Amino acid sequence: MFRVRQLTRMRIILAFVVAVVADGLQFLLNGVGWFGLDQAIDCVAMILVSWLIGFHILLLPTFAVELVPVLEDLPTWTTCTAAVITLRKREQRSVPPPIPPEKPPIEI
């Protein structure tokens, strides 16, 4: 969960789906006012997004912001997921692929 994963198209799509569903559920269930439901959605979103694209430090403030009553209505999971994916793509583009080791000459 904490290691940086190679971003694939499917991982990116699934991470966005999780983020949008989490933000949508929190927005729709805001009027219900059940204590703990928003926090459960946040925990599940944090775990799934971290599993899909790897843990990033930006996920922690997003998790904390979701505890503030007025700010929880903002699409924080979607925004944070987009930011983390952008940063990860930039990191993966800048790191060259590993060079395979040279084979020793064959002695006859």
Backbone torsions as a table, in degrees:
resi	resn	phi	psi	omega
1	MET	NA	-32.9	-176.2
2	PHE	-90.8	-13.4	-178.8
3	ARG	-80.8	153.6	179.7
4	VAL	-76.1	124.8	-178.1
5	ARG	-96.8	150.9	174.0
6	GLN	-69.2	123.5	-179.0
7	LEU	-74.7	126.4	173.0
8	THR	-117.7	164.6	-179.9
9	ARG	-58.8	-41.3	-178.7
10	MET	-67.1	-40.9	178.6
11	ARG	-63.4	-40.9	179.9
12	ILE	-64.8	-46.3	179.9
13	ILE	-61.7	-46.3	-179.2
14	LEU	-64.6	-38.1	178.0
15	ALA	-63.9	-41.6	177.2
16	PHE	-66.6	-38.1	177.6
17	VAL	-61.5	-46.1	178.8
18	VAL	-60.3	-44.9	-177.7
19	ALA	-65.6	-44.8	-178.8
20	VAL	-66.8	-41.3	178.4
21	VAL	-64.3	-42.5	178.9
22	ALA	-62.4	-47.2	178.7
23	ASP	-64.0	-40.7	179.7
24	GLY	-65.0	-44.8	178.1
25	LEU	-62.0	-42.6	179.9
26	GLN	-65.9	-36.4	178.1
27	PHE	-68.8	-43.5	-179.0
28	LEU	-69.8	-37.4	-176.9
29	LEU	-89.5	7.1	-177.7
30	ASN	-60.7	-39.8	-177.8
31	GLY	-72.7	-20.6	-178.6
32	VAL	-67.5	-42.2	175.1
33	GLY	74.7	23.2	177.5
34	TRP	-72.4	123.7	178.8
35	PHE	-72.1	131.8	176.4
36	GLY	99.2	-24.4	-178.8
37	LEU	-67.9	-44.2	177.5
38	ASP	-61.8	-41.0	179.9
39	GLN	-67.0	-36.0	177.4
40	ALA	-66.0	-42.1	177.2
41	ILE	-61.6	-42.5	178.6
42	ASP	-62.2	-43.0	179.7
43	CYS	-62.8	-45.1	179.8
44	VAL	-64.5	-42.9	179.4
45	ALA	-62.4	-44.2	-179.6
46	MET	-61.5	-45.3	-178.6
47	ILE	-66.4	-46.2	-177.3
48	LEU	-68.0	-43.5	179.1
49	VAL	-65.3	-40.4	177.7
50	SER	-64.1	-37.4	179.5
51	TRP	-69.9	-36.9	-176.8
52	LEU	-76.3	-46.0	-174.9
53	ILE	-116.0	2.0	-179.6
54	GLY	90.1	149.5	-178.9
55	PHE	-68.5	140.8	174.7
56	HIS	-137.5	147.3	-176.4
57	ILE	-61.8	-25.0	178.1
58	LEU	-65.3	-20.1	179.7
59	LEU	-70.7	-27.1	-178.9
60	LEU	-68.1	-48.6	176.3
61	PRO	-62.6	-33.4	178.0
62	THR	-63.1	-42.9	177.8
63	PHE	-61.6	-41.1	-179.2
64	ALA	-70.3	-39.0	-179.6
65	VAL	-63.9	-31.9	-179.7
66	GLU	-65.5	-15.3	178.3
67	LEU	-82.1	-15.6	179.1
68	VAL	-81.8	125.3	-171.5
69	PRO	-55.2	-46.9	-176.1
70	VAL	-77.5	-36.0	-176.6
71	LEU	-74.0	-16.5	-178.6
72	GLU	-68.5	-16.5	178.4
73	ASP	-79.5	-14.2	178.1
74	LEU	-76.3	152.5	-180.0
75	PRO	-78.1	63.9	-174.2
76	THR	-69.3	-38.6	-179.6
77	TRP	-66.3	-41.0	179.6
78	THR	-65.7	-44.2	-179.9
79	THR	-64.4	-44.6	-179.3
80	CYS	-66.5	-40.5	178.3
81	THR	-62.0	-41.6	177.5
82	ALA	-63.5	-41.1	179.5
83	ALA	-65.4	-43.9	-179.5
84	VAL	-65.6	-40.9	179.1
85	ILE	-64.5	-41.6	177.5
86	THR	-61.1	-45.7	178.7
87	LEU	-64.0	-41.8	-180.0
88	ARG	-65.7	-39.9	177.9
89	LYS	-62.8	-41.5	178.9
90	ARG	-63.7	-41.8	178.4
91	GLU	-63.6	-44.8	-176.8
92	GLN	-70.1	-28.7	176.9
93	ARG	-72.6	-33.6	-175.3
94	SER	-82.2	-19.7	-179.9
95	VAL	-90.4	118.9	179.6
96	PRO	-71.6	153.1	178.4
97	PRO	-65.6	151.4	-179.2
98	PRO	-64.5	142.6	179.4
99	ILE	-86.8	128.4	179.8
100	PRO	-67.2	146.3	-179.8
101	PRO	-66.9	149.5	179.0
102	GLU	-74.4	143.9	178.1
103	LYS	-84.9	137.4	177.4
104	PRO	-68.1	150.6	178.9
105	PRO	-64.0	146.2	179.4
106	ILE	-84.5	126.1	179.0
107	GLU	-94.5	138.7	-179.4
108	ILE	-103.4	NA	NA
